[in-house]
């Protein structure tokens, strides 16, 4: 084995390593830019709202649950 053969092997390994690193970086960049999905669906939010004693207003305002607050009533 000569010095030229060793240089070719090192160069080939560097090129393959660079291509693999670029592919991994591209995959991580593509997956990292995707927006996260919703935590709950509208039906799940409605059930949670009703379980906590609220009124579901999702048909008027998406994702809105209305609660009645305690009022100070004067005697």
Biopython code that builds the backbone (N, CA, C, O; Angstrom):
import numpy as np
from Bio.PDB.StructureBuilder import StructureBuilder

atoms = [
    (1, "UNK", "N", (0.847, -1.164, 0.000)),
    (1, "UNK", "CA", (0.000, 0.000, 0.000)),
    (1, "UNK", "C", (0.898, 1.233, 0.000)),
    (1, "UNK", "O", (1.858, 1.332, 0.764)),
    (2, "UNK", "N", (0.563, 2.143, -0.859)),
    (2, "UNK", "CA", (1.374, 3.347, -0.975)),
    (2, "UNK", "C", (0.671, 4.517, -0.304)),
    (2, "UNK", "O", (-0.455, 4.400, 0.179)),
    (3, "UNK", "N", (1.355, 5.626, -0.290)),
    (3, "UNK", "CA", (0.808, 6.828, 0.323)),
    (3, "UNK", "C", (-0.409, 7.326, -0.470)),
    (3, "UNK", "O", (-1.355, 7.860, 0.109)),
    (4, "UNK", "N", (-0.379, 7.149, -1.787)),
    (4, "UNK", "CA", (-1.479, 7.593, -2.624)),
    (4, "UNK", "C", (-2.747, 6.810, -2.295)),
    (4, "UNK", "O", (-3.823, 7.401, -2.213)),
    (5, "UNK", "N", (-2.647, 5.487, -2.103)),
    (5, "UNK", "CA", (-3.811, 4.671, -1.760)),
    (5, "UNK", "C", (-4.394, 5.095, -0.414)),
    (5, "UNK", "O", (-5.612, 5.183, -0.260)),
    (6, "UNK", "N", (-3.532, 5.354, 0.549)),
    (6, "UNK", "CA", (-3.989, 5.778, 1.870)),
    (6, "UNK", "C", (-4.687, 7.123, 1.788)),
    (6, "UNK", "O", (-5.693, 7.332, 2.467)),
    (7, "UNK", "N", (-4.192, 8.021, 0.992)),
    (7, "UNK", "CA", (-4.807, 9.339, 0.823)),
    (7, "UNK", "C", (-6.184, 9.211, 0.185)),
    (7, "UNK", "O", (-7.103, 9.942, 0.555)),
    (8, "UNK", "N", (-6.340, 8.298, -0.761)),
    (8, "UNK", "CA", (-7.635, 8.082, -1.403)),
    (8, "UNK", "C", (-8.654, 7.547, -0.392)),
    (8, "UNK", "O", (-9.810, 7.971, -0.394)),
    (9, "UNK", "N", (-8.232, 6.626, 0.464)),
    (9, "UNK", "CA", (-9.146, 6.073, 1.471)),
    (9, "UNK", "C", (-9.576, 7.135, 2.474)),
    (9, "UNK", "O", (-10.740, 7.191, 2.870)),
    (10, "UNK", "N", (-8.640, 7.969, 2.878)),
    (10, "UNK", "CA", (-8.960, 9.027, 3.838)),
    (10, "UNK", "C", (-9.906, 10.037, 3.199)),
    (10, "UNK", "O", (-10.864, 10.478, 3.834)),
    (11, "UNK", "N", (-9.647, 10.400, 1.960)),
    (11, "UNK", "CA", (-10.493, 11.354, 1.254)),
    (11, "UNK", "C", (-11.900, 10.782, 1.077)),
    (11, "UNK", "O", (-12.885, 11.501, 1.243)),
    (12, "UNK", "N", (-11.999, 9.498, 0.741)),
    (12, "UNK", "CA", (-13.299, 8.857, 0.554)),
    (12, "UNK", "C", (-14.077, 8.843, 1.871)),
    (12, "UNK", "O", (-15.277, 9.116, 1.887)),
    (13, "UNK", "N", (-13.401, 8.528, 2.966)),
    (13, "UNK", "CA", (-14.067, 8.511, 4.261)),
    (13, "UNK", "C", (-14.536, 9.907, 4.666)),
    (13, "UNK", "O", (-15.609, 10.055, 5.251)),
    (14, "UNK", "N", (-13.755, 10.909, 4.365)),
    (14, "UNK", "CA", (-14.156, 12.281, 4.679)),
    (14, "UNK", "C", (-15.379, 12.701, 3.876)),
    (14, "UNK", "O", (-16.280, 13.348, 4.411)),
    (15, "UNK", "N", (-15.419, 12.343, 2.609)),
    (15, "UNK", "CA", (-16.560, 12.698, 1.760)),
    (15, "UNK", "C", (-17.812, 11.973, 2.239)),
    (15, "UNK", "O", (-18.880, 12.579, 2.327)),
    (16, "UNK", "N", (-17.693, 10.686, 2.550)),
    (16, "UNK", "CA", (-18.843, 9.927, 3.034)),
    (16, "UNK", "C", (-19.317, 10.478, 4.371)),
    (16, "UNK", "O", (-20.521, 10.597, 4.599)),
    (17, "UNK", "N", (-18.391, 10.812, 5.251)),
    (17, "UNK", "CA", (-18.759, 11.393, 6.542)),
    (17, "UNK", "C", (-19.462, 12.730, 6.383)),
    (17, "UNK", "O", (-20.432, 13.009, 7.088)),
    (18, "UNK", "N", (-18.986, 13.554, 5.468)),
    (18, "UNK", "CA", (-19.613, 14.853, 5.233)),
    (18, "UNK", "C", (-21.014, 14.684, 4.665)),
    (18, "UNK", "O", (-21.922, 15.424, 5.046)),
    (19, "UNK", "N", (-21.211, 13.733, 3.765)),
    (19, "UNK", "CA", (-22.538, 13.483, 3.199)),
    (19, "UNK", "C", (-23.507, 12.971, 4.264)),
    (19, "UNK", "O", (-24.664, 13.390, 4.303)),
    (20, "UNK", "N", (-23.044, 12.076, 5.119)),
    (20, "UNK", "CA", (-23.898, 11.578, 6.196)),
    (20, "UNK", "C", (-24.263, 12.688, 7.178)),
    (20, "UNK", "O", (-25.403, 12.767, 7.635)),
    (21, "UNK", "N", (-23.303, 13.539, 7.498)),
    (21, "UNK", "CA", (-23.574, 14.652, 8.410)),
    (21, "UNK", "C", (-24.574, 15.629, 7.788)),
    (21, "UNK", "O", (-25.456, 16.139, 8.480)),
    (22, "UNK", "N", (-24.440, 15.887, 6.493)),
    (22, "UNK", "CA", (-25.381, 16.783, 5.815)),
    (22, "UNK", "C", (-26.786, 16.185, 5.779)),
    (22, "UNK", "O", (-27.770, 16.902, 5.961)),
    (23, "UNK", "N", (-26.882, 14.881, 5.546)),
    (23, "UNK", "CA", (-28.191, 14.226, 5.527)),
    (23, "UNK", "C", (-28.836, 14.260, 6.909)),
    (23, "UNK", "O", (-30.032, 14.525, 7.030)),
    (24, "UNK", "N", (-28.056, 13.995, 7.943)),
    (24, "UNK", "CA", (-28.596, 14.026, 9.308)),
    (24, "UNK", "C", (-29.019, 15.444, 9.678)),
    (24, "UNK", "O", (-30.066, 15.631, 10.298)),
    (25, "UNK", "N", (-28.229, 16.436, 9.309)),
    (25, "UNK", "CA", (-28.586, 17.829, 9.587)),
    (25, "UNK", "C", (-29.851, 18.246, 8.852)),
    (25, "UNK", "O", (-30.688, 18.956, 9.409)),
    (26, "UNK", "N", (-29.994, 17.813, 7.614)),
    (26, "UNK", "CA", (-31.205, 18.126, 6.853)),
    (26, "UNK", "C", (-32.439, 17.488, 7.463)),
    (26, "UNK", "O", (-33.500, 18.110, 7.514)),
    (27, "UNK", "N", (-32.309, 16.250, 7.928)),
    (27, "UNK", "CA", (-33.433, 15.567, 8.563)),
    (27, "UNK", "C", (-33.835, 16.258, 9.852)),
    (27, "UNK", "O", (-35.023, 16.458, 10.102)),
    (28, "UNK", "N", (-32.861, 16.627, 10.674)),
    (28, "UNK", "CA", (-33.168, 17.308, 11.928)),
    (28, "UNK", "C", (-33.776, 18.690, 11.689)),
    (28, "UNK", "O", (-34.659, 19.115, 12.434)),
    (29, "UNK", "N", (-33.320, 19.375, 10.680)),
    (29, "UNK", "CA", (-33.861, 20.692, 10.359)),
    (29, "UNK", "C", (-35.304, 20.570, 9.865)),
    (29, "UNK", "O", (-36.157, 21.371, 10.245)),
    (30, "UNK", "N", (-35.576, 19.587, 9.034)),
    (30, "UNK", "CA", (-36.929, 19.402, 8.504)),
    (30, "UNK", "C", (-37.897, 19.015, 9.612)),
    (30, "UNK", "O", (-39.016, 19.525, 9.655)),
    (31, "UNK", "N", (-37.493, 18.137, 10.494)),
    (31, "UNK", "CA", (-38.387, 17.707, 11.577)),
    (31, "UNK", "C", (-38.554, 18.797, 12.632)),
    (31, "UNK", "O", (-39.604, 18.887, 13.267)),
    (32, "UNK", "N", (-37.552, 19.607, 12.819)),
    (32, "UNK", "CA", (-37.632, 20.663, 13.818)),
    (32, "UNK", "C", (-38.481, 21.838, 13.399)),
    (32, "UNK", "O", (-38.895, 22.629, 14.247)),
    (33, "UNK", "N", (-38.752, 21.976, 12.115)),
    (33, "UNK", "CA", (-39.526, 23.118, 11.650)),
    (33, "UNK", "C", (-41.018, 22.821, 11.554)),
    (33, "UNK", "O", (-41.794, 23.711, 11.208)),
    (34, "UNK", "N", (-41.435, 21.606, 11.850)),
    (34, "UNK", "CA", (-42.856, 21.257, 11.783)),
    (34, "UNK", "C", (-43.575, 21.805, 13.010)),
    (34, "UNK", "O", (-43.067, 21.683, 14.125)),
    (35, "UNK", "N", (-44.748, 22.405, 12.824)),
    (35, "UNK", "CA", (-45.494, 22.918, 13.979)),
    (35, "UNK", "C", (-46.068, 21.773, 14.805)),
    (35, "UNK", "O", (-46.445, 20.738, 14.256)),
    (36, "UNK", "N", (-46.135, 21.953, 16.103)),
    (36, "UNK", "CA", (-46.707, 20.888, 16.930)),
    (36, "UNK", "C", (-48.220, 20.784, 16.725)),
    (36, "UNK", "O", (-48.887, 21.771, 16.416)),
    (37, "UNK", "N", (-48.735, 19.599, 16.899)),
    (37, "UNK", "CA", (-50.166, 19.383, 16.752)),
    (37, "UNK", "C", (-50.919, 19.892, 17.963)),
    (37, "UNK", "O", (-50.311, 20.198, 18.989)),
    (38, "UNK", "N", (-52.240, 19.989, 17.858)),
    (38, "UNK", "CA", (-53.032, 20.462, 18.995)),
    (38, "UNK", "C", (-52.962, 19.465, 20.150)),
    (38, "UNK", "O", (-52.898, 18.255, 19.934)),
    (39, "UNK", "N", (-52.974, 19.986, 21.374)),
    (39, "UNK", "CA", (-52.906, 19.128, 22.550)),
    (39, "UNK", "C", (-54.201, 18.360, 22.727)),
    (39, "UNK", "O", (-54.184, 17.161, 23.004)),
    (40, "UNK", "N", (-55.323, 19.043, 22.569)),
    (40, "UNK", "CA", (-56.634, 18.422, 22.722)),
    (40, "UNK", "C", (-57.492, 18.726, 21.501)),
    (40, "UNK", "O", (-57.318, 19.753, 20.845)),
    (41, "UNK", "N", (-58.420, 17.818, 21.207)),
    (41, "UNK", "CA", (-59.385, 18.078, 20.139)),
    (41, "UNK", "C", (-60.538, 18.897, 20.717)),
    (41, "UNK", "O", (-60.644, 19.058, 21.933)),
    (42, "UNK", "N", (-61.395, 19.410, 19.846)),
    (42, "UNK", "CA", (-62.541, 20.206, 20.291)),
    (42, "UNK", "C", (-63.479, 19.379, 21.176)),
    (42, "UNK", "O", (-64.018, 19.888, 22.159)),
    (43, "UNK", "N", (-63.670, 18.114, 20.826)),
    (43, "UNK", "CA", (-64.552, 17.254, 21.639)),
    (43, "UNK", "C", (-63.974, 17.030, 23.036)),
    (43, "UNK", "O", (-64.709, 17.041, 24.023)),
    (44, "UNK", "N", (-62.655, 16.826, 23.119)),
    (44, "UNK", "CA", (-62.020, 16.641, 24.428)),
    (44, "UNK", "C", (-62.115, 17.912, 25.264)),
    (44, "UNK", "O", (-62.344, 17.845, 26.472)),
    (45, "UNK", "N", (-61.939, 19.065, 24.630)),
    (45, "UNK", "CA", (-62.053, 20.329, 25.351)),
    (45, "UNK", "C", (-63.477, 20.538, 25.867)),
    (45, "UNK", "O", (-63.674, 21.057, 26.966)),
    (46, "UNK", "N", (-64.460, 20.136, 25.076)),
    (46, "UNK", "CA", (-65.858, 20.271, 25.498)),
    (46, "UNK", "C", (-66.131, 19.414, 26.731)),
    (46, "UNK", "O", (-66.781, 19.872, 27.671)),
    (47, "UNK", "N", (-65.641, 18.176, 26.735)),
    (47, "UNK", "CA", (-65.837, 17.283, 27.881)),
    (47, "UNK", "C", (-65.155, 17.838, 29.122)),
    (47, "UNK", "O", (-65.736, 17.813, 30.208)),
    (48, "UNK", "N", (-63.936, 18.338, 28.980)),
    (48, "UNK", "CA", (-63.214, 18.922, 30.113)),
    (48, "UNK", "C", (-63.962, 20.132, 30.648)),
    (48, "UNK", "O", (-64.075, 20.302, 31.862)),
    (49, "UNK", "N", (-64.469, 20.967, 29.766)),
    (49, "UNK", "CA", (-65.209, 22.164, 30.160)),
    (49, "UNK", "C", (-66.456, 21.793, 30.955)),
    (49, "UNK", "O", (-66.713, 22.355, 32.019)),
    (50, "UNK", "N", (-67.220, 20.849, 30.436)),
    (50, "UNK", "CA", (-68.462, 20.454, 31.108)),
    (50, "UNK", "C", (-68.171, 19.751, 32.434)),
    (50, "UNK", "O", (-68.936, 19.888, 33.388)),
    (51, "UNK", "N", (-67.082, 19.006, 32.496)),
    (51, "UNK", "CA", (-66.717, 18.331, 33.734)),
    (51, "UNK", "C", (-66.370, 19.341, 34.830)),
    (51, "UNK", "O", (-66.608, 19.084, 36.010)),
    (52, "UNK", "N", (-65.819, 20.468, 34.446)),
    (52, "UNK", "CA", (-65.439, 21.500, 35.417)),
    (52, "UNK", "C", (-66.570, 22.488, 35.695)),
    (52, "UNK", "O", (-66.368, 23.457, 36.427)),
    (53, "UNK", "N", (-67.733, 22.267, 35.138)),
    (53, "UNK", "CA", (-68.881, 23.115, 35.419)),
    (53, "UNK", "C", (-69.025, 24.321, 34.509)),
    (53, "UNK", "O", (-69.699, 25.283, 34.878)),
    (54, "UNK", "N", (-68.427, 24.302, 33.359)),
    (54, "UNK", "CA", (-68.527, 25.434, 32.436)),
    (54, "UNK", "C", (-69.524, 25.178, 31.328)),
    (54, "UNK", "O", (-70.089, 24.089, 31.228)),
    (55, "UNK", "N", (-69.737, 26.176, 30.502)),
    (55, "UNK", "CA", (-70.610, 26.069, 29.335)),
    (55, "UNK", "C", (-69.726, 26.142, 28.100)),
    (55, "UNK", "O", (-68.958, 27.089, 27.930)),
    (56, "UNK", "N", (-69.838, 25.161, 27.257)),
    (56, "UNK", "CA", (-69.018, 25.100, 26.051)),
    (56, "UNK", "C", (-69.563, 26.055, 25.008)),
    (56, "UNK", "O", (-70.721, 25.954, 24.604)),
    (57, "UNK", "N", (-68.730, 26.976, 24.578)),
    (57, "UNK", "CA", (-69.105, 27.949, 23.548)),
    (57, "UNK", "C", (-68.260, 27.759, 22.291)),
    (57, "UNK", "O", (-68.026, 28.701, 21.533)),
    (58, "UNK", "N", (-67.810, 26.527, 22.087)),
    (58, "UNK", "CA", (-66.946, 26.225, 20.943)),
    (58, "UNK", "C", (-67.611, 26.423, 19.602)),
    (58, "UNK", "O", (-66.935, 26.622, 18.592)),
    (59, "UNK", "N", (-68.957, 26.370, 19.582)),
    (59, "UNK", "CA", (-69.643, 26.597, 18.310)),
    (59, "UNK", "C", (-69.633, 28.075, 17.925)),
    (59, "UNK", "O", (-69.757, 28.405, 16.746)),
    (60, "UNK", "N", (-69.485, 28.973, 18.910)),
    (60, "UNK", "CA", (-69.403, 30.411, 18.628)),
    (60, "UNK", "C", (-67.957, 30.886, 18.523)),
    (60, "UNK", "O", (-67.576, 31.568, 17.571)),
    (61, "UNK", "N", (-67.164, 30.510, 19.519)),
    (61, "UNK", "CA", (-65.739, 30.867, 19.548)),
    (61, "UNK", "C", (-64.961, 29.572, 19.714)),
    (61, "UNK", "O", (-65.064, 28.940, 20.766)),
    (62, "UNK", "N", (-64.197, 29.158, 18.732)),
    (62, "UNK", "CA", (-63.511, 27.863, 18.816)),
    (62, "UNK", "C", (-62.635, 27.751, 20.070)),
    (62, "UNK", "O", (-61.801, 28.614, 20.344)),
    (63, "UNK", "N", (-62.850, 26.662, 20.823)),
    (63, "UNK", "CA", (-62.037, 26.379, 21.991)),
    (63, "UNK", "C", (-62.372, 27.196, 23.223)),
    (63, "UNK", "O", (-61.567, 27.256, 24.152)),
    (64, "UNK", "N", (-63.553, 27.836, 23.259)),
    (64, "UNK", "CA", (-63.882, 28.724, 24.382)),
    (64, "UNK", "C", (-64.837, 28.046, 25.355)),
    (64, "UNK", "O", (-65.873, 27.514, 24.956)),
    (65, "UNK", "N", (-64.476, 28.070, 26.638)),
    (65, "UNK", "CA", (-65.312, 27.538, 27.708)),
    (65, "UNK", "C", (-65.643, 28.704, 28.640)),
    (65, "UNK", "O", (-64.751, 29.419, 29.095)),
    (66, "UNK", "N", (-66.924, 28.886, 28.915)),
    (66, "UNK", "CA", (-67.358, 30.013, 29.742)),
    (66, "UNK", "C", (-67.697, 29.506, 31.144)),
    (66, "UNK", "O", (-68.419, 28.522, 31.308)),
    (67, "UNK", "N", (-67.166, 30.189, 32.135)),
    (67, "UNK", "CA", (-67.436, 29.857, 33.528)),
    (67, "UNK", "C", (-68.160, 31.021, 34.188)),
    (67, "UNK", "O", (-67.920, 32.182, 33.855)),
    (68, "UNK", "N", (-69.042, 30.705, 35.119)),
    (68, "UNK", "CA", (-69.727, 31.741, 35.873)),
    (68, "UNK", "C", (-68.901, 32.004, 37.118)),
    (68, "UNK", "O", (-68.586, 31.084, 37.874)),
    (69, "UNK", "N", (-68.555, 33.256, 37.325)),
    (69, "UNK", "CA", (-67.754, 33.613, 38.492)),
    (69, "UNK", "C", (-68.675, 33.944, 39.663)),
    (69, "UNK", "O", (-69.843, 34.288, 39.485)),
    (70, "UNK", "N", (-68.124, 33.831, 40.840)),
    (70, "UNK", "CA", (-68.889, 34.182, 42.025)),
    (70, "UNK", "C", (-69.073, 35.696, 42.058)),
    (70, "UNK", "O", (-68.124, 36.453, 41.854)),
    (71, "UNK", "N", (-70.294, 36.120, 42.314)),
    (71, "UNK", "CA", (-70.589, 37.559, 42.331)),
    (71, "UNK", "C", (-70.755, 38.017, 43.784)),
    (71, "UNK", "O", (-71.291, 37.296, 44.625)),
    (72, "UNK", "N", (-70.294, 39.201, 44.041)),
    (72, "UNK", "CA", (-70.519, 39.820, 45.368)),
    (72, "UNK", "C", (-71.918, 40.395, 45.378)),
    (72, "UNK", "O", (-72.225, 41.348, 44.661)),
    (73, "UNK", "N", (-72.756, 39.802, 46.200)),
    (73, "UNK", "CA", (-74.131, 40.284, 46.280)),
    (73, "UNK", "C", (-74.292, 41.055, 47.577)),
    (73, "UNK", "O", (-73.993, 40.552, 48.660)),
    (74, "UNK", "N", (-74.762, 42.265, 47.451)),
    (74, "UNK", "CA", (-74.957, 43.109, 48.645)),
    (74, "UNK", "C", (-76.191, 42.627, 49.399)),
    (74, "UNK", "O", (-77.186, 42.263, 48.772)),
    (75, "UNK", "N", (-76.150, 42.616, 50.723)),
    (75, "UNK", "CA", (-77.324, 42.165, 51.494)),
    (75, "UNK", "C", (-78.466, 43.146, 51.446)),
    (75, "UNK", "O", (-79.514, 42.903, 52.044)),
]
sb = StructureBuilder()
sb.init_structure("model")
sb.init_model(0)
sb.init_chain("A")
sb.init_seg("    ")
for serial, (resi, resn, name, xyz) in enumerate(atoms, 1):
    if name == "N":
        sb.init_residue(resn, " ", resi, " ")
    sb.init_atom(name, np.array(xyz, "f"), 0.0, 1.0, " ", f" {name:<3s}", serial, name[0])
structure = sb.get_structure()
